[in-house]
Amino acid sequence: MSTPEEADARVRGPYRFVPGMDGGSEGGRTATLFVLLPAGGRLLAVDRTLTRA
């Protein structure tokens, strides 16, 4: 059983931002803000999240 703090820190979903790349936060939950223009795009580094059985 995890504590509320551990549960809040867990990334929920199949992917997370790679920590330290493209402005990804230490836990991979957020990336830095950027402008995305219509018909534009931006690649961000992501990896699969770890799952526990």
Beta strands, then each sheet from edge to edge (+ up, - down):
strand 1: 15-17
strand 2: 46-48
sheet 1: 1+ 2-
end
